[in-house]
C-alpha cells in the first residue's frame, strides 16, 4: 500500500474538440452552420416557491388569481428548417498515452508505483478493455445526448493516419442492444488502434467523428447549454461558436467527453454505465456509488496500486471484483486530473 502525496496530477489522455452542428439544404445540397433562435414565451407559474414556504406550508393570502399569472421566459431554441435534408455533427479527437506517467508528483515513490501500474495494465490488456468501451460509446452515438431519437443515424470515423473512413449505419436501431453486426471487423481494428494510442506515447491517434442524422420535419435540436452569471435574462442559453456572421450551435468538448467517458459499471450492484468519476457521481439518482465508505473511490483504490501491479504481473487468475477495481483505476488515470491529498 502507498501513501498518497500532497501534489499529484495527470494530464488527460483524450482531447476532444467541440462538436459542430450543420444542416444540409434539400434542394441545393449546401451544408450550412446550424444557428439558434432566441424568443420569449409565456410559461406557467409552476414552481414550488410560488405557492409554498420552505417548510412546506402554504403561503398566506395566496390568491387563485396570482397562481393563474403567466411566467415570461426568454430562451434559446433550435428548430430545423423545413428545407433540411439531414443534420451533421462533427468533432475531432486525439488519443494519447498521458495516463502512462504522472504530470506532477511530489513523491518519487508514488510516481514509480503508478507508472508500474500503468505498464502492467498495458501488458495485461486493460487498455484494450477501456478502448472498446470508449469506441462503443462513439459508434452508438451516446455523445448525441437528446438528439438520438432520429429517423436514421449514421456515424463515421475518419482515421487521420490514412484518411480511411469507417461508417456504421442504422445506429438509431443498433444503440438499443449495442448491435455491431457486420461491423465487428472494423470495430476490432479501431479498438486495437485506440488502445495502441493509449499505451504508446509515439502512437497518438487523430480521428474525426461525424454523425449524420435524419429527423422529422421541424424537429427541435438540443446542443450544449451554457450556464452564465453575467446578468443575461435568458433562462436557457445554448453554446455557440462564432462562424463568420453566424453563431453556430455546438456540443462543448466537456459535454462530448462526459458521454465518451461513461464506461463505469465496475462498482458493486451496477446495472448501467456511469461517467467515470472519483466518487461514482450519479446525478440522475442523486447518489454517489463510490462513496468513500465503500472503499471503491479513486483515493481508496489508488493506495493499492502496488498490490494491483503484483496481481497483474503474477500470471494468477484475478478475482472479478478486483479486476473491476483495476479497470476503474486505469480509466481514472485516462481521465486525468488532480489527485493530491489536501484542501481544494
Order of alpha helices (4+ residues) and beta strands (2+ residues): beta-beta-beta-beta-beta-alpha-beta-beta-beta-alpha-alpha-beta-beta-alpha-alpha-beta-beta-beta-beta-beta-alpha-beta-beta-beta-beta-alpha-alpha-alpha-beta
